[in-house]
Amino acid sequence: MRLSARNQLEGKIISLKQGPVSTEVVIETKAGEKIVSTITSGSAESLGLKVGAKAYAVIKASAVMVGVDE
């Protein structure tokens, strides 16, 4: 797989919550971070996603917001 997105985090699918329209996918990286993404249920099915399988969280954003506590 080759993508232009620089932020590609490898991990393992630890949770799938499938609904009629969208599916919530939780990927845990090797460092223990959990990344949650919501994709269409059709995409989840066509990718063959399964809990325990290797997957990549690919992050492509045009803007990143930063916040601090007051």
All heavy atoms as TSV, in Angstrom:
chain	resi	resn	atom	element	x	y	z
A	1	MET	N	N	0.846	-1.164	0.000
A	1	MET	CA	C	0.000	0.000	0.000
A	1	MET	C	C	0.897	1.234	0.000
A	1	MET	O	O	1.797	1.354	0.827
A	1	MET	CB	C	-0.891	-0.019	1.246
A	1	MET	CG	C	-1.653	1.254	1.486
A	1	MET	SD	S	-2.746	1.255	2.910
A	1	MET	CE	C	-1.592	1.240	4.257
A	2	ARG	N	N	0.650	2.153	-0.921
A	2	ARG	CA	C	1.369	3.423	-0.959
A	2	ARG	C	C	0.333	4.532	-0.979
A	2	ARG	O	O	-0.585	4.512	-1.787
A	2	ARG	CB	C	2.245	3.511	-2.194
A	2	ARG	CG	C	3.424	2.557	-2.133
A	2	ARG	CD	C	4.278	2.654	-3.356
A	2	ARG	NE	N	4.757	4.038	-3.509
A	2	ARG	CZ	C	5.410	4.470	-4.578
A	2	ARG	NH1	N	5.663	3.663	-5.562
A	2	ARG	NH2	N	5.796	5.715	-4.665
A	3	LEU	N	N	0.491	5.484	-0.072
A	3	LEU	CA	C	-0.422	6.610	0.037
A	3	LEU	C	C	0.369	7.896	0.185
A	3	LEU	O	O	1.499	7.887	0.665
A	3	LEU	CB	C	-1.336	6.452	1.265
A	3	LEU	CG	C	-2.247	5.238	1.296
A	3	LEU	CD1	C	-2.896	5.111	2.659
A	3	LEU	CD2	C	-3.311	5.358	0.229
A	4	SER	N	N	-0.252	8.998	-0.185
A	4	SER	CA	C	0.415	10.292	-0.017
A	4	SER	C	C	0.328	10.789	1.424
A	4	SER	O	O	1.117	11.639	1.831
A	4	SER	CB	C	-0.199	11.329	-0.955
A	4	SER	OG	O	-1.569	11.525	-0.636
A	5	ALA	N	N	-0.605	10.276	2.192
A	5	ALA	CA	C	-0.751	10.707	3.581
A	5	ALA	C	C	0.479	10.292	4.381
A	5	ALA	O	O	0.913	9.142	4.322
A	5	ALA	CB	C	-2.012	10.106	4.197
A	6	ARG	N	N	1.026	11.198	5.140
A	6	ARG	CA	C	2.232	10.915	5.913
A	6	ARG	C	C	1.934	10.178	7.212
A	6	ARG	O	O	2.749	9.441	7.714
A	6	ARG	CB	C	2.957	12.222	6.235
A	6	ARG	CG	C	3.384	12.972	5.007
A	6	ARG	CD	C	4.872	12.883	4.857
A	6	ARG	NE	N	5.282	13.689	3.717
A	6	ARG	CZ	C	6.036	13.200	2.754
A	6	ARG	NH1	N	6.452	11.968	2.780
A	6	ARG	NH2	N	6.387	13.970	1.759
A	7	ASN	N	N	0.769	10.413	7.779
A	7	ASN	CA	C	0.436	9.840	9.071
A	7	ASN	C	C	-0.274	8.494	8.889
A	7	ASN	O	O	-1.496	8.430	8.780
A	7	ASN	CB	C	-0.439	10.804	9.875
A	7	ASN	CG	C	0.277	12.110	10.122
A	7	ASN	OD1	O	1.395	12.116	10.600
A	7	ASN	ND2	N	-0.351	13.204	9.768
A	8	GLN	N	N	0.511	7.439	8.853
A	8	GLN	CA	C	-0.002	6.086	8.708
A	8	GLN	C	C	0.426	5.306	9.943
A	8	GLN	O	O	1.600	5.051	10.144
A	8	GLN	CB	C	0.566	5.425	7.445
A	8	GLN	CG	C	0.238	6.182	6.179
A	8	GLN	CD	C	0.903	5.593	4.966
A	8	GLN	OE1	O	1.067	4.387	4.857
A	8	GLN	NE2	N	1.298	6.440	4.044
A	9	LEU	N	N	-0.559	4.965	10.782
A	9	LEU	CA	C	-0.260	4.306	12.039
A	9	LEU	C	C	-0.745	2.862	11.995
A	9	LEU	O	O	-1.937	2.606	11.851
A	9	LEU	CB	C	-0.928	5.058	13.193
A	9	LEU	CG	C	-0.573	6.551	13.267
A	9	LEU	CD1	C	-1.436	7.244	14.298
A	9	LEU	CD2	C	0.892	6.734	13.572
A	10	GLU	N	N	0.196	1.934	12.113
A	10	GLU	CA	C	-0.147	0.510	12.089
A	10	GLU	C	C	-0.661	0.084	13.454
A	10	GLU	O	O	-0.183	0.534	14.492
A	10	GLU	CB	C	1.094	-0.316	11.740
A	10	GLU	CG	C	0.808	-1.794	11.640
A	10	GLU	CD	C	2.052	-2.599	11.294
A	10	GLU	OE1	O	2.992	-2.042	10.693
A	10	GLU	OE2	O	2.073	-3.792	11.632
A	11	GLY	N	N	-1.637	-0.781	13.430
A	11	GLY	CA	C	-2.169	-1.284	14.688
A	11	GLY	C	C	-3.033	-2.504	14.484
A	11	GLY	O	O	-2.992	-3.148	13.435
A	12	LYS	N	N	-3.815	-2.795	15.515
A	12	LYS	CA	C	-4.688	-3.963	15.514
A	12	LYS	C	C	-6.106	-3.487	15.809
A	12	LYS	O	O	-6.317	-2.635	16.677
A	12	LYS	CB	C	-4.223	-4.946	16.584
A	12	LYS	CG	C	-5.050	-6.206	16.688
A	12	LYS	CD	C	-4.438	-7.205	17.644
A	12	LYS	CE	C	-4.475	-6.681	19.062
A	12	LYS	NZ	N	-4.086	-7.656	20.066
A	13	ILE	N	N	-7.067	-4.035	15.087
A	13	ILE	CA	C	-8.464	-3.699	15.337
A	13	ILE	C	C	-8.878	-4.346	16.651
A	13	ILE	O	O	-8.762	-5.562	16.812
A	13	ILE	CB	C	-9.370	-4.184	14.191
A	13	ILE	CG1	C	-8.980	-3.491	12.886
A	13	ILE	CG2	C	-10.845	-3.929	14.532
A	13	ILE	CD1	C	-9.683	-4.045	11.659
A	14	ILE	N	N	-9.322	-3.519	17.603
A	14	ILE	CA	C	-9.723	-4.060	18.903
A	14	ILE	C	C	-11.234	-3.993	19.113
A	14	ILE	O	O	-11.747	-4.624	20.040
A	14	ILE	CB	C	-8.985	-3.374	20.072
A	14	ILE	CG1	C	-9.279	-1.889	20.125
A	14	ILE	CG2	C	-7.493	-3.638	19.993
A	14	ILE	CD1	C	-8.828	-1.228	21.419
A	15	SER	N	N	-11.926	-3.238	18.249
A	15	SER	CA	C	-13.370	-3.132	18.412
A	15	SER	C	C	-14.019	-2.720	17.101
A	15	SER	O	O	-13.482	-1.878	16.376
A	15	SER	CB	C	-13.697	-2.100	19.495
A	15	SER	OG	O	-15.083	-1.868	19.565
A	16	LEU	N	N	-15.162	-3.327	16.812
A	16	LEU	CA	C	-16.009	-2.956	15.676
A	16	LEU	C	C	-17.433	-2.838	16.184
A	16	LEU	O	O	-17.947	-3.774	16.799
A	16	LEU	CB	C	-15.963	-4.018	14.569
A	16	LEU	CG	C	-14.673	-4.169	13.785
A	16	LEU	CD1	C	-14.729	-5.415	12.914
A	16	LEU	CD2	C	-14.425	-2.941	12.919
A	17	LYS	N	N	-18.071	-1.702	15.952
A	17	LYS	CA	C	-19.476	-1.532	16.303
A	17	LYS	C	C	-20.215	-1.204	15.026
A	17	LYS	O	O	-20.205	-0.059	14.560
A	17	LYS	CB	C	-19.648	-0.415	17.334
A	17	LYS	CG	C	-19.059	-0.737	18.681
A	17	LYS	CD	C	-19.257	0.401	19.655
A	17	LYS	CE	C	-18.497	0.112	20.941
A	17	LYS	NZ	N	-18.435	1.283	21.821
A	18	GLN	N	N	-20.825	-2.238	14.447
A	18	GLN	CA	C	-21.458	-2.092	13.143
A	18	GLN	C	C	-22.907	-1.670	13.272
A	18	GLN	O	O	-23.675	-2.242	14.040
A	18	GLN	CB	C	-21.366	-3.395	12.358
A	18	GLN	CG	C	-21.819	-3.255	10.928
A	18	GLN	CD	C	-21.461	-4.467	10.105
A	18	GLN	OE1	O	-21.154	-5.518	10.639
A	18	GLN	NE2	N	-21.503	-4.326	8.801
A	19	GLY	N	N	-23.264	-0.647	12.518
A	19	GLY	CA	C	-24.639	-0.184	12.434
A	19	GLY	C	C	-25.134	-0.355	11.009
A	19	GLY	O	O	-24.395	-0.816	10.137
A	20	PRO	N	N	-26.366	0.033	10.752
A	20	PRO	CA	C	-26.909	-0.147	9.404
A	20	PRO	C	C	-26.237	0.744	8.363
A	20	PRO	O	O	-26.154	0.372	7.193
A	20	PRO	CB	C	-28.381	0.220	9.557
A	20	PRO	CG	C	-28.481	1.002	10.816
A	20	PRO	CD	C	-27.339	0.574	11.683
A	21	VAL	N	N	-25.722	1.899	8.780
A	21	VAL	CA	C	-25.119	2.840	7.836
A	21	VAL	C	C	-23.620	2.998	8.068
A	21	VAL	O	O	-22.845	3.043	7.124
A	21	VAL	CB	C	-25.811	4.220	7.933
A	21	VAL	CG1	C	-25.132	5.230	7.022
A	21	VAL	CG2	C	-27.285	4.098	7.610
A	22	SER	N	N	-23.209	3.082	9.340
A	22	SER	CA	C	-21.797	3.317	9.642
A	22	SER	C	C	-21.281	2.299	10.652
A	22	SER	O	O	-22.046	1.694	11.391
A	22	SER	CB	C	-21.586	4.736	10.180
A	22	SER	OG	O	-22.311	4.918	11.374
A	23	THR	N	N	-19.977	2.143	10.646
A	23	THR	CA	C	-19.294	1.227	11.558
A	23	THR	C	C	-18.185	1.990	12.265
A	23	THR	O	O	-17.394	2.683	11.623
A	23	THR	CB	C	-18.701	0.022	10.798
A	23	THR	OG1	O	-19.770	-0.718	10.208
A	23	THR	CG2	C	-17.898	-0.891	11.711
A	24	GLU	N	N	-18.137	1.859	13.598
A	24	GLU	CA	C	-17.062	2.460	14.382
A	24	GLU	C	C	-15.930	1.446	14.497
A	24	GLU	O	O	-16.156	0.317	14.914
A	24	GLU	CB	C	-17.561	2.837	15.770
A	24	GLU	CG	C	-16.495	3.502	16.617
A	24	GLU	CD	C	-16.989	3.778	18.021
A	24	GLU	OE1	O	-17.550	4.855	18.247
A	24	GLU	OE2	O	-16.806	2.883	18.874
A	25	VAL	N	N	-14.743	1.868	14.108
A	25	VAL	CA	C	-13.563	1.007	14.129
A	25	VAL	C	C	-12.569	1.584	15.131
A	25	VAL	O	O	-12.241	2.762	15.057
A	25	VAL	CB	C	-12.893	0.946	12.736
A	25	VAL	CG1	C	-11.700	0.001	12.740
A	25	VAL	CG2	C	-13.900	0.562	11.660
A	26	VAL	N	N	-12.108	0.757	16.064
A	26	VAL	CA	C	-11.094	1.202	17.022
A	26	VAL	C	C	-9.817	0.413	16.736
A	26	VAL	O	O	-9.815	-0.825	16.761
A	26	VAL	CB	C	-11.539	0.985	18.487
A	26	VAL	CG1	C	-10.456	1.487	19.441
A	26	VAL	CG2	C	-12.867	1.678	18.755
A	27	ILE	N	N	-8.752	1.143	16.451
A	27	ILE	CA	C	-7.438	0.549	16.178
A	27	ILE	C	C	-6.503	0.933	17.311
A	27	ILE	O	O	-6.407	2.104	17.679
A	27	ILE	CB	C	-6.873	1.048	14.835
A	27	ILE	CG1	C	-7.787	0.607	13.686
A	27	ILE	CG2	C	-5.442	0.555	14.624
A	27	ILE	CD1	C	-7.411	1.201	12.348
A	28	GLU	N	N	-5.816	-0.063	17.863
A	28	GLU	CA	C	-4.815	0.192	18.900
A	28	GLU	C	C	-3.432	0.049	18.288
A	28	GLU	O	O	-3.105	-0.984	17.705
A	28	GLU	CB	C	-4.980	-0.769	20.072
A	28	GLU	CG	C	-4.036	-0.470	21.209
A	28	GLU	CD	C	-4.314	-1.316	22.445
A	28	GLU	OE1	O	-4.943	-2.392	22.315
A	28	GLU	OE2	O	-3.895	-0.917	23.525
A	29	THR	N	N	-2.614	1.095	18.432
A	29	THR	CA	C	-1.258	1.060	17.888
A	29	THR	C	C	-0.350	0.241	18.796
A	29	THR	O	O	-0.711	-0.083	19.929
A	29	THR	CB	C	-0.678	2.479	17.753
A	29	THR	OG1	O	-0.491	3.025	19.053
A	29	THR	CG2	C	-1.567	3.387	16.916
A	30	LYS	N	N	0.842	-0.043	18.319
A	30	LYS	CA	C	1.816	-0.789	19.121
A	30	LYS	C	C	2.189	-0.035	20.394
A	30	LYS	O	O	2.565	-0.643	21.386
A	30	LYS	CB	C	3.072	-1.083	18.289
A	30	LYS	CG	C	2.813	-2.059	17.160
A	30	LYS	CD	C	4.046	-2.277	16.315
A	30	LYS	CE	C	3.731	-3.212	15.168
A	30	LYS	NZ	N	4.866	-3.423	14.289
A	31	ALA	N	N	2.067	1.303	20.363
A	31	ALA	CA	C	2.383	2.123	21.540
A	31	ALA	C	C	1.216	2.189	22.517
A	31	ALA	O	O	1.330	2.801	23.567
A	31	ALA	CB	C	2.770	3.530	21.103
A	32	GLY	N	N	0.092	1.565	22.155
A	32	GLY	CA	C	-1.053	1.534	23.057
A	32	GLY	C	C	-2.073	2.634	22.857
A	32	GLY	O	O	-3.060	2.714	23.586
A	33	GLU	N	N	-1.849	3.503	21.878
A	33	GLU	CA	C	-2.827	4.552	21.593
A	33	GLU	C	C	-4.021	3.950	20.863
A	33	GLU	O	O	-3.869	3.052	20.040
A	33	GLU	CB	C	-2.207	5.646	20.711
A	33	GLU	CG	C	-1.088	6.385	21.367
A	33	GLU	CD	C	0.136	6.480	20.490
A	33	GLU	OE1	O	0.263	5.669	19.569
A	33	GLU	OE2	O	0.973	7.343	20.757
A	34	LYS	N	N	-5.207	4.467	21.167
A	34	LYS	CA	C	-6.422	3.993	20.504
A	34	LYS	C	C	-6.932	5.088	19.577
A	34	LYS	O	O	-7.085	6.233	19.983
A	34	LYS	CB	C	-7.477	3.617	21.532
A	34	LYS	CG	C	-7.063	2.409	22.336
A	34	LYS	CD	C	-8.128	1.990	23.319
A	34	LYS	CE	C	-7.660	0.754	24.053
A	34	LYS	NZ	N	-7.071	1.033	25.344
A	35	ILE	N	N	-7.167	4.719	18.333
A	35	ILE	CA	C	-7.664	5.646	17.325
A	35	ILE	C	C	-9.032	5.147	16.886
A	35	ILE	O	O	-9.192	3.971	16.536
A	35	ILE	CB	C	-6.701	5.733	16.130
A	35	ILE	CG1	C	-5.342	6.227	16.622
A	35	ILE	CG2	C	-7.257	6.634	15.049
A	35	ILE	CD1	C	-4.233	6.076	15.642
A	36	VAL	N	N	-10.014	6.035	16.915
A	36	VAL	CA	C	-11.381	5.677	16.564
A	36	VAL	C	C	-11.746	6.345	15.249
A	36	VAL	O	O	-11.498	7.535	15.058
A	36	VAL	CB	C	-12.376	6.122	17.658
A	36	VAL	CG1	C	-13.797	5.726	17.295
A	36	VAL	CG2	C	-11.983	5.546	19.012
A	37	SER	N	N	-12.332	5.570	14.347
A	37	SER	CA	C	-12.786	6.102	13.073
A	37	SER	C	C	-14.173	5.559	12.779
A	37	SER	O	O	-14.492	4.413	13.125
A	37	SER	CB	C	-11.823	5.681	11.961
A	37	SER	OG	O	-12.272	6.167	10.712
A	38	THR	N	N	-14.994	6.380	12.153
A	38	THR	CA	C	-16.305	5.939	11.698
A	38	THR	C	C	-16.282	5.903	10.179
A	38	THR	O	O	-15.986	6.922	9.535
A	38	THR	CB	C	-17.408	6.892	12.193
A	38	THR	OG1	O	-17.362	6.938	13.618
A	38	THR	CG2	C	-18.772	6.415	11.756
A	39	ILE	N	N	-16.555	4.729	9.619
A	39	ILE	CA	C	-16.582	4.547	8.168
A	39	ILE	C	C	-17.929	3.953	7.790
A	39	ILE	O	O	-18.678	3.503	8.654
A	39	ILE	CB	C	-15.418	3.641	7.686
A	39	ILE	CG1	C	-15.544	2.224	8.257
A	39	ILE	CG2	C	-14.066	4.258	8.062
A	39	ILE	CD1	C	-14.512	1.244	7.705
A	40	THR	N	N	-18.229	3.926	6.511
A	40	THR	CA	C	-19.491	3.320	6.102
A	40	THR	C	C	-19.437	1.816	6.354
A	40	THR	O	O	-18.359	1.192	6.279
A	40	THR	CB	C	-19.804	3.563	4.614
A	40	THR	OG1	O	-18.822	2.905	3.820
A	40	THR	CG2	C	-19.838	5.055	4.287
A	41	SER	N	N	-20.594	1.245	6.657
A	41	SER	CA	C	-20.642	-0.200	6.891
A	41	SER	C	C	-20.288	-0.966	5.616
A	41	SER	O	O	-19.684	-2.031	5.675
A	41	SER	CB	C	-22.025	-0.606	7.411
A	41	SER	OG	O	-22.215	-0.078	8.711
A	42	GLY	N	N	-20.619	-0.391	4.466
A	42	GLY	CA	C	-20.228	-1.013	3.196
A	42	GLY	C	C	-18.726	-1.092	3.035
A	42	GLY	O	O	-18.185	-2.099	2.580
A	43	SER	N	N	-18.018	-0.026	3.434
A	43	SER	CA	C	-16.553	-0.028	3.363
A	43	SER	C	C	-15.964	-1.039	4.332
A	43	SER	O	O	-15.024	-1.765	3.989
A	43	SER	CB	C	-15.998	1.362	3.679
A	43	SER	OG	O	-16.325	2.267	2.657
A	44	ALA	N	N	-16.517	-1.105	5.551
A	44	ALA	CA	C	-16.022	-2.070	6.540
A	44	ALA	C	C	-16.186	-3.492	6.021
A	44	ALA	O	O	-15.290	-4.328	6.184
A	44	ALA	CB	C	-16.766	-1.894	7.863
A	45	GLU	N	N	-17.306	-3.747	5.380
A	45	GLU	CA	C	-17.560	-5.085	4.844
A	45	GLU	C	C	-16.628	-5.396	3.677
A	45	GLU	O	O	-16.039	-6.474	3.613
A	45	GLU	CB	C	-19.015	-5.188	4.389
A	45	GLU	CG	C	-19.430	-6.591	4.016
A	45	GLU	CD	C	-20.920	-6.676	3.698
A	45	GLU	OE1	O	-21.712	-6.065	4.433
A	45	GLU	OE2	O	-21.261	-7.349	2.719
A	46	SER	N	N	-16.458	-4.434	2.761
A	46	SER	CA	C	-15.602	-4.699	1.594
A	46	SER	C	C	-14.130	-4.843	1.982
A	46	SER	O	O	-13.374	-5.544	1.308
A	46	SER	CB	C	-15.768	-3.612	0.530
A	46	SER	OG	O	-15.242	-2.393	0.961
A	47	LEU	N	N	-13.718	-4.196	3.085
A	47	LEU	CA	C	-12.346	-4.360	3.576
A	47	LEU	C	C	-12.166	-5.658	4.362
A	47	LEU	O	O	-11.051	-6.058	4.653
A	47	LEU	CB	C	-11.959	-3.177	4.475
A	47	LEU	CG	C	-11.735	-1.843	3.770
A	47	LEU	CD1	C	-11.618	-0.720	4.791
A	47	LEU	CD2	C	-10.507	-1.897	2.888
A	48	GLY	N	N	-13.267	-6.288	4.738
A	48	GLY	CA	C	-13.189	-7.531	5.501
A	48	GLY	C	C	-12.642	-7.324	6.900
A	48	GLY	O	O	-11.919	-8.177	7.421
A	49	LEU	N	N	-12.995	-6.203	7.535
A	49	LEU	CA	C	-12.454	-5.894	8.855
A	49	LEU	C	C	-12.920	-6.902	9.896
A	49	LEU	O	O	-14.088	-7.277	9.932
A	49	LEU	CB	C	-12.881	-4.486	9.289
A	49	LEU	CG	C	-12.443	-3.345	8.388
A	49	LEU	CD1	C	-12.889	-2.020	8.979
A	49	LEU	CD2	C	-10.950	-3.361	8.155
A	50	LYS	N	N	-11.997	-7.322	10.754
A	50	LYS	CA	C	-12.283	-8.263	11.826
A	50	LYS	C	C	-11.476	-7.872	13.058
A	50	LYS	O	O	-10.333	-7.425	12.938
A	50	LYS	CB	C	-11.922	-9.686	11.421
A	50	LYS	CG	C	-12.610	-10.160	10.144
A	50	LYS	CD	C	-13.053	-11.586	10.255
A	50	LYS	CE	C	-13.709	-12.086	8.991
A	50	LYS	NZ	N	-14.928	-11.451	8.606
A	51	VAL	N	N	-12.069	-8.055	14.227
A	51	VAL	CA	C	-11.350	-7.786	15.479
A	51	VAL	C	C	-10.117	-8.688	15.527
A	51	VAL	O	O	-10.184	-9.876	15.207
A	51	VAL	CB	C	-12.264	-8.028	16.696
A	51	VAL	CG1	C	-11.474	-7.947	17.989
A	51	VAL	CG2	C	-13.407	-7.024	16.717
A	52	GLY	N	N	-8.977	-8.107	15.878
A	52	GLY	CA	C	-7.722	-8.844	15.955
A	52	GLY	C	C	-6.878	-8.733	14.702
A	52	GLY	O	O	-5.698	-9.089	14.720
A	53	ALA	N	N	-7.451	-8.220	13.620
A	53	ALA	CA	C	-6.710	-8.115	12.362
A	53	ALA	C	C	-5.836	-6.858	12.358
A	53	ALA	O	O	-6.136	-5.864	13.005
A	53	ALA	CB	C	-7.670	-8.070	11.182
A	54	LYS	N	N	-4.748	-6.909	11.592
A	54	LYS	CA	C	-3.875	-5.757	11.414
A	54	LYS	C	C	-4.586	-4.748	10.509
A	54	LYS	O	O	-5.248	-5.122	9.548
A	54	LYS	CB	C	-2.548	-6.178	10.786
A	54	LYS	CG	C	-1.575	-5.026	10.560
A	54	LYS	CD	C	-0.196	-5.524	10.192
A	54	LYS	CE	C	-0.025	-5.563	8.696
A	54	LYS	NZ	N	1.360	-5.815	8.282
A	55	ALA	N	N	-4.441	-3.467	10.838
A	55	ALA	CA	C	-5.022	-2.405	10.020
A	55	ALA	C	C	-4.186	-1.148	10.201
A	55	ALA	O	O	-3.341	-1.070	11.090
A	55	ALA	CB	C	-6.470	-2.145	10.430
A	56	TYR	N	N	-4.430	-0.181	9.370
A	56	TYR	CA	C	-3.721	1.087	9.429
A	56	TYR	C	C	-4.713	2.219	9.635
A	56	TYR	O	O	-5.748	2.259	8.967
A	56	TYR	CB	C	-2.948	1.351	8.131
A	56	TYR	CG	C	-1.850	0.367	7.885
A	56	TYR	CD1	C	-2.103	-0.823	7.216
A	56	TYR	CD2	C	-0.555	0.615	8.312
A	56	TYR	CE1	C	-1.104	-1.750	6.984
A	56	TYR	CE2	C	0.464	-0.304	8.080
A	56	TYR	CZ	C	0.184	-1.478	7.420
A	56	TYR	OH	O	1.183	-2.390	7.192
A	57	ALA	N	N	-4.406	3.132	10.529
A	57	ALA	CA	C	-5.142	4.382	10.653
A	57	ALA	C	C	-4.375	5.382	9.792
A	57	ALA	O	O	-3.199	5.648	10.041
A	57	ALA	CB	C	-5.194	4.843	12.091
A	58	VAL	N	N	-5.018	5.895	8.762
A	58	VAL	CA	C	-4.384	6.836	7.852
A	58	VAL	C	C	-5.044	8.191	8.089
A	58	VAL	O	O	-6.248	8.339	7.910
A	58	VAL	CB	C	-4.551	6.398	6.383
A	58	VAL	CG1	C	-3.877	7.390	5.456
A	58	VAL	CG2	C	-3.985	4.997	6.183
A	59	ILE	N	N	-4.243	9.161	8.506
A	59	ILE	CA	C	-4.775	10.462	8.892
A	59	ILE	C	C	-4.312	11.508	7.883
A	59	ILE	O	O	-3.114	11.711	7.685
A	59	ILE	CB	C	-4.314	10.837	10.310
A	59	ILE	CG1	C	-4.782	9.755	11.282
A	59	ILE	CG2	C	-4.827	12.212	10.702
A	59	ILE	CD1	C	-4.078	9.763	12.607
A	60	LYS	N	N	-5.271	12.149	7.255
A	60	LYS	CA	C	-4.983	13.221	6.300
A	60	LYS	C	C	-5.884	14.387	6.661
A	60	LYS	O	O	-7.096	14.297	6.599
A	60	LYS	CB	C	-5.265	12.736	4.873
A	60	LYS	CG	C	-4.976	13.733	3.800
A	60	LYS	CD	C	-3.502	13.814	3.513
A	60	LYS	CE	C	-3.248	14.709	2.299
A	60	LYS	NZ	N	-1.844	14.817	2.021
A	61	ALA	N	N	-5.303	15.461	7.110
A	61	ALA	CA	C	-6.102	16.608	7.542
A	61	ALA	C	C	-5.568	17.885	6.908
A	61	ALA	O	O	-4.366	18.073	6.778
A	61	ALA	CB	C	-6.058	16.733	9.061
A	62	SER	N	N	-6.487	18.755	6.541
A	62	SER	CA	C	-6.070	20.043	5.984
A	62	SER	C	C	-5.810	21.059	7.081
A	62	SER	O	O	-5.189	22.087	6.854
A	62	SER	CB	C	-7.131	20.563	5.026
A	62	SER	OG	O	-8.359	20.695	5.712
A	63	ALA	N	N	-6.306	20.784	8.291
A	63	ALA	CA	C	-6.091	21.707	9.403
A	63	ALA	C	C	-6.010	20.908	10.706
A	63	ALA	O	O	-6.709	19.922	10.872
A	63	ALA	CB	C	-7.229	22.716	9.492
A	64	VAL	N	N	-5.164	21.356	11.597
A	64	VAL	CA	C	-5.060	20.756	12.925
A	64	VAL	C	C	-5.271	21.871	13.932
A	64	VAL	O	O	-4.611	22.904	13.870
A	64	VAL	CB	C	-3.684	20.087	13.136
A	64	VAL	CG1	C	-3.570	19.571	14.568
A	64	VAL	CG2	C	-3.468	18.981	12.126
A	65	MET	N	N	-6.203	21.662	14.837
A	65	MET	CA	C	-6.487	22.671	15.856
A	65	MET	C	C	-5.696	22.345	17.130
A	65	MET	O	O	-5.467	21.175	17.423
A	65	MET	CB	C	-7.976	22.694	16.168
A	65	MET	CG	C	-8.809	23.060	14.948
A	65	MET	SD	S	-10.556	22.813	15.219
A	65	MET	CE	C	-10.933	24.239	16.196
A	66	VAL	N	N	-5.281	23.370	17.838
A	66	VAL	CA	C	-4.528	23.213	19.073
A	66	VAL	C	C	-5.274	23.954	20.176
A	66	VAL	O	O	-5.728	25.081	19.960
A	66	VAL	CB	C	-3.095	23.763	18.938
A	66	VAL	CG1	C	-2.343	23.671	20.253
A	66	VAL	CG2	C	-2.352	23.041	17.834
A	67	GLY	N	N	-5.397	23.347	21.340
A	67	GLY	CA	C	-6.055	23.990	22.463
A	67	GLY	C	C	-5.232	23.842	23.725
A	67	GLY	O	O	-4.393	22.951	23.828
A	68	VAL	N	N	-5.454	24.741	24.665
A	68	VAL	CA	C	-4.790	24.687	25.969
A	68	VAL	C	C	-5.817	24.947	27.053
A	68	VAL	O	O	-6.854	25.559	26.812
A	68	VAL	CB	C	-3.637	25.702	26.072
A	68	VAL	CG1	C	-2.545	25.402	25.053
A	68	VAL	CG2	C	-4.143	27.122	25.898
A	69	ASP	N	N	-5.534	24.464	28.255
A	69	ASP	CA	C	-6.379	24.776	29.398
A	69	ASP	C	C	-6.133	26.214	29.814
A	69	ASP	O	O	-5.020	26.723	29.730
A	69	ASP	CB	C	-6.059	23.850	30.574
A	69	ASP	CG	C	-6.477	22.412	30.305
A	69	ASP	OD1	O	-7.473	22.220	29.585
A	69	ASP	OD2	O	-5.816	21.505	30.813
A	70	GLU	N	N	-7.175	26.863	30.294
A	70	GLU	CA	C	-7.023	28.255	30.752
A	70	GLU	C	C	-6.577	28.299	32.182
A	70	GLU	O	O	-6.752	27.445	32.948
A	70	GLU	CB	C	-8.351	28.991	30.597
A	70	GLU	CG	C	-8.703	29.170	29.144
A	70	GLU	CD	C	-9.964	30.007	28.958
A	70	GLU	OE1	O	-10.465	30.616	29.912
A	70	GLU	OE2	O	-10.427	30.055	27.834
